[in-house]
Amino acid sequence: MVSETSDLHRVIVVGGGAGGLELVTRLGNKLGRYKRADVTLVDKCRAHLWKPLLHEIGAGSMDLGVHEIDYLAQAHWHHFRYRIGELMGLDRRARAVHLAAHVDDEGQLVTPPRSFHYDTLVIAIGSQCNDFGTPGVRKHALSLDTPLEAKRFHSRLVNAYIRGHAQSTPLRPEQLQVAIIGAGATGTELAAELHYTTRQVVAYGLDRIDSKRDIRINLIEAADRILPALPERLSNSAAALLKDLGVRVCASSKVAEVATNGVKLASGEFIPAELVVWAAGVKAPDVLKDLDGLETNRLNQLVVTSTLQATRDENIFVIGDCAACAWDGKPGQNVPPRAQAAHQQATHAFKQVKRRLAGQSLAPWHYRDFGSLVSLGEYSTVGSLMGGLMGRSLWIEGLFARLMYRSLYKMHEFALHGPTKVTLDTLARLITRRTEPHVKLH
């Protein structure tokens, strides 16, 4: 069943992540508002959260309700439609996307399976963790791919500390222990954030728990150092800080299996852990693996040309983590799945849609690498800046790096809301933070 026909050029953006929501907001403001195109966002969730914040939601240092953006409200304010549903298929000949039925938490049907026609389709459904087939990961480990998963992890974390405080028997070896598998940006940031927030939680009356003696955070990485994508100097600096905090850093440690009570390494060592987080590797969602004949790579990413169009269909654009886009000047490498890439692609895709409507030829996209930044919670931030502009990296640490890290999120907010709303929201958060606990306790 196909619904919602329109006489205007129909643009559908599937996926409301960093790139998708920025794109559909700009399309709505510039095209939808003036009836130059019919613009629709499709997403299986009801609200958006900038993905680099998920480790803070999981650790409890950020309130999801304050930072998430309701898709219906964003659509109302910025002149596009929002339709809930998960992509389940595509009919390229009929130019229609097929959505699965949406069912609520109680098993009640919200929307039936639906299909929507498009003239221009943009796929921006992001990525998810890649467990590489490791035994026990799906059953016993948590990931931080979505706000719901981050909230679930935080809830289990707080419950574990309350349980440990209330029980009369000694703590089991795995109790109050956390194992984070994967020491890229997400895993390393989560480890540092957890060191701060777990001690904050314990300070709110859970005095039977000794944070130094009873709580342990393990960061496990298969490569020979954490943060392998960053220069070695910054990686070593981050590792030294984590070790000073008491985080156990296990580099060159490949995981063989995740069990109910911990992690077994390929070396035979067993690391007890009540909570296991999988943060090693990403891939595009499985639905893209065979999407009506579109070309994909081994990570399920859709292969695109330099204009961000799918190689086998000029009516389909792909942006963000689910796009396999060649990196100029780096033969054999694709643009890395980073928020800055999604932001740049969203800006370019907006211009491409305008060119299509005007009957103009499309322009190639060139990735500009502005470096990487990794937040180590309240303690520090490390990173490299301007690598793509200066031909070499500028290594930064400390307060300046932290300010730069926060500015990335502000840039995302500016793209979605404009300066006035962002300024007012920021002031409101600063005021509210003085009257609330600095860590979520439920």
Residue pairs with C-beta under 8 A, 6 or more apart in sequence:
1 112
1 113
1 114
1 115
2 94
2 96
2 115
2 116
2 117
3 114
3 115
3 116
4 40
4 81
4 116
4 117
5 117
6 38
8 35
8 36
8 37
8 38
9 36
9 37
9 38
9 119
9 120
9 356
9 357
10 37
10 38
10 40
10 116
10 117
10 118
10 119
10 120
11 27
11 31
11 37
11 38
11 39
11 40
11 118
11 119
11 120
11 121
11 122
11 353
12 40
12 41
12 42
12 97
12 116
12 118
12 120
12 121
12 122
13 20
13 23
13 24
13 27
13 39
13 40
13 41
13 42
13 122
13 124
14 20
14 42
14 43
14 87
14 97
14 121
14 122
14 123
14 124
14 125
15 42
15 43
15 123
15 124
15 125
15 126
15 320
15 322
16 24
16 41
16 43
16 45
16 48
16 71
16 82
16 124
17 48
17 51
17 124
17 125
17 126
17 320
17 321
17 342
18 50
18 51
18 320
18 339
18 342
18 343
18 346
18 412
19 124
19 319
19 320
19 342
19 343
19 345
19 346
19 349
20 41
20 43
20 122
20 124
20 125
20 126
20 319
20 320
20 346
21 41
21 48
21 69
21 71
21 74
21 416
22 342
22 343
22 346
22 347
22 412
22 415
22 416
23 122
23 124
23 319
23 346
23 349
23 350
24 39
24 40
24 41
24 78
24 80
25 74
25 78
25 80
25 415
25 416
26 346
26 347
26 350
26 415
27 37
27 39
27 80
27 350
27 353
28 39
28 75
28 78
28 79
28 80
29 78
29 79
30 36
30 350
30 354
31 37
31 39
31 353
31 354
31 357
32 38
32 39
32 78
32 79
32 80
33 78
33 79
36 357
37 353
37 357
38 81
39 79
39 80
39 81
40 80
40 81
40 82
40 83
40 116
41 71
41 75
41 80
41 81
41 82
41 83
42 82
42 83
42 84
42 85
42 87
42 97
42 99
42 116
43 71
43 82
43 84
43 85
44 84
44 85
44 86
44 87
44 102
45 71
45 84
45 146
45 147
45 148
46 70
46 71
46 72
46 84
47 68
47 69
47 70
47 71
47 147
48 68
48 69
48 71
48 74
49 57
49 64
49 67
49 68
49 69
49 147
50 67
50 339
50 409
50 412
51 126
51 339
52 185
52 339
52 408
52 409
53 62
53 67
53 409
54 144
54 145
54 146
54 147
54 149
54 150
54 186
55 144
55 150
55 186
55 189
55 190
55 193
56 62
56 193
57 64
57 144
57 147
57 150
57 151
57 154
58 144
58 149
58 150
58 151
58 153
58 154
58 157
58 190
58 193
58 277
59 154
59 157
59 190
59 193
59 194
59 196
59 197
59 377
60 154
60 157
60 158
60 197
60 200
60 201
60 439
60 440
60 441
61 193
61 196
61 197
61 377
61 438
61 439
61 440
62 440
63 440
64 147
64 150
64 151
66 429
66 432
68 147
69 416
71 82
71 84
72 82
74 82
74 416
75 81
75 82
83 99
83 114
83 116
84 102
84 110
84 111
85 99
85 100
85 101
85 102
85 111
85 114
86 99
86 100
86 102
86 287
87 97
87 98
87 99
87 100
87 123
87 125
87 287
88 98
88 99
88 100
88 113
88 287
89 97
89 98
89 287
89 291
89 292
90 96
90 97
90 98
90 121
90 291
90 292
90 294
91 98
91 115
91 292
92 292
92 293
92 294
92 313
92 315
92 316
94 117
95 117
95 118
95 119
95 121
95 315
96 115
96 116
96 117
96 118
97 115
97 116
97 118
97 121
98 113
98 114
98 115
99 111
99 113
99 114
99 115
99 116
100 113
101 109
101 110
101 111
101 112
101 113
102 109
102 110
102 111
103 109
103 110
104 110
118 315
119 315
120 315
120 317
120 353
120 356
121 315
121 316
121 317
122 316
122 317
122 318
122 319
122 349
122 353
123 288
123 302
123 310
123 316
123 317
123 318
123 319
123 322
123 323
124 318
124 319
124 320
124 322
124 342
124 346
125 284
125 285
125 287
125 288
125 320
125 322
126 284
126 285
126 320
126 321
126 322
127 145
127 282
127 283
127 284
127 285
127 320
127 321
127 322
127 337
128 143
128 145
128 282
128 283
128 284
128 285
129 143
129 145
129 278
129 279
129 280
129 281
129 282
129 283
130 280
130 281
130 282
130 283
130 299
131 137
131 138
131 141
131 278
131 280
131 281
132 280
132 281
134 255
134 256
134 257
134 258
135 256
135 257
135 258
136 257
136 258
136 259
137 258
137 278
139 258
140 258
140 259
140 260
140 276
141 181
141 258
141 276
141 277
141 278
142 149
142 152
142 153
142 156
142 275
142 276
142 277
142 278
143 149
143 277
143 278
143 279
144 150
144 153
144 186
144 190
144 277
144 279
153 275
153 277
154 440
155 442
156 275
157 178
157 194
157 198
157 201
157 275
158 201
158 440
158 441
158 442
160 175
160 176
160 274
160 275
161 176
161 198
161 201
161 202
161 206
161 209
162 206
164 171
164 175
164 176
164 206
164 208
164 209
164 214
165 206
165 207
165 208
165 209
171 214
172 261
172 274
173 261
173 272
174 261
174 262
174 272
174 273
174 274
175 214
175 274
176 209
176 214
176 215
176 216
176 274
177 215
177 216
177 217
177 218
177 262
177 271
177 272
177 273
177 274
177 275
178 194
178 216
178 217
178 218
178 273
178 274
178 275
178 276
178 277
179 218
179 220
179 262
179 263
179 271
179 273
179 275
179 276
179 277
180 187
180 190
180 191
180 217
180 218
180 219
180 220
180 276
180 277
180 279
181 187
181 220
181 255
181 258
181 263
181 276
181 277
181 278
181 279
181 280
182 220
182 221
182 278
182 279
182 280
182 281
183 191
183 219
183 220
183 221
183 223
183 226
183 227
183 228
183 249
183 251
184 227
184 228
184 229
184 279
184 280
185 227
185 229
185 372
185 374
186 279
187 219
187 221
187 226
187 277
187 279
187 280
188 219
188 226
188 227
188 238
188 242
188 374
188 376
189 374
189 375
189 376
189 377
190 277
190 279
191 217
191 219
191 242
191 247
192 241
192 242
192 245
192 247
192 375
192 376
192 377
192 379
193 375
193 377
194 217
195 217
195 242
195 245
195 246
195 247
195 377
196 377
196 378
196 379
197 439
198 211
198 215
198 217
199 211
199 215
200 437
200 438
200 439
201 439
201 441
202 209
202 211
202 215
204 437
204 441
209 215
212 246
216 246
216 248
217 246
217 247
217 248
218 247
218 248
218 250
218 263
218 271
218 273
219 226
219 242
219 247
219 248
219 249
219 250
220 250
220 253
220 255
220 263
220 265
220 271
221 228
221 249
221 250
221 251
221 252
221 253
221 280
222 252
222 253
222 254
222 255
222 280
223 251
223 252
224 251
224 252
225 232
225 235
225 236
225 239
225 251
226 235
226 238
226 239
226 242
226 249
226 251
227 234
227 235
227 238
227 374
227 382
228 235
229 336
229 372
230 238
230 372
230 374
230 382
230 383
230 384
231 384
231 393
231 395
233 395
234 374
234 382
234 383
234 384
234 395
234 397
237 382
237 397
238 374
238 376
238 380
238 382
239 249
239 251
241 376
241 379
241 380
242 249
242 376
243 249
245 379
250 265
250 271
253 265
253 266
253 267
253 269
254 265
254 266
254 267
255 263
255 264
255 265
255 266
255 280
256 264
256 265
256 266
257 263
257 264
258 264
258 276
258 278
261 272
261 273
261 274
262 270
262 271
262 272
262 273
262 276
263 270
263 271
263 273
263 276
264 270
264 271
265 271
282 299
282 321
282 337
283 299
283 300
283 301
284 296
284 299
284 300
284 301
284 302
284 321
284 322
285 300
285 322
286 300
288 294
288 296
288 300
288 301
288 302
288 322
289 296
289 300
290 296
291 302
293 312
294 302
294 310
294 311
294 312
294 313
294 316
295 302
295 303
295 310
295 311
295 312
296 302
296 303
296 324
297 303
297 324
297 334
299 324
300 322
301 321
301 322
301 323
301 324
301 334
302 310
302 318
302 322
302 323
302 324
303 310
303 311
303 324
304 310
304 311
304 317
304 318
304 323
304 324
304 325
305 311
306 325
306 326
306 364
306 365
307 352
307 362
307 363
307 364
307 365
308 317
308 318
308 319
308 323
308 325
308 345
308 348
308 349
308 352
308 365
309 316
309 317
309 318
309 362
310 316
310 317
310 318
317 349
317 352
317 353
319 342
319 345
319 346
319 349
320 337
320 341
320 342
320 345
320 346
321 337
321 342
323 335
323 345
324 334
325 334
325 335
325 345
325 365
325 367
326 333
326 334
326 335
327 333
327 334
327 335
327 336
327 367
328 366
328 367
335 341
335 367
338 372
339 408
339 412
340 369
340 370
340 408
341 367
343 411
343 412
343 415
344 365
344 367
344 368
345 365
346 415
348 363
348 365
351 363
352 362
352 363
355 361
355 362
355 363
356 362
367 388
368 388
368 389
369 387
369 388
370 385
370 386
370 387
370 388
370 389
371 383
371 384
371 385
371 386
371 387
371 388
371 393
371 394
372 383
372 384
373 381
373 382
373 383
373 385
373 401
373 404
373 405
373 408
374 381
374 382
374 383
374 405
375 381
375 402
375 405
376 382
380 397
380 398
380 401
380 402
381 397
381 398
381 401
381 402
381 404
381 405
382 395
382 396
382 397
382 401
383 395
383 396
383 397
383 401
383 404
383 405
384 393
384 394
384 395
384 396
385 393
385 394
385 396
385 404
386 393
386 394
387 393
387 394
396 404
410 422
410 426
413 422
413 425
414 422
417 425
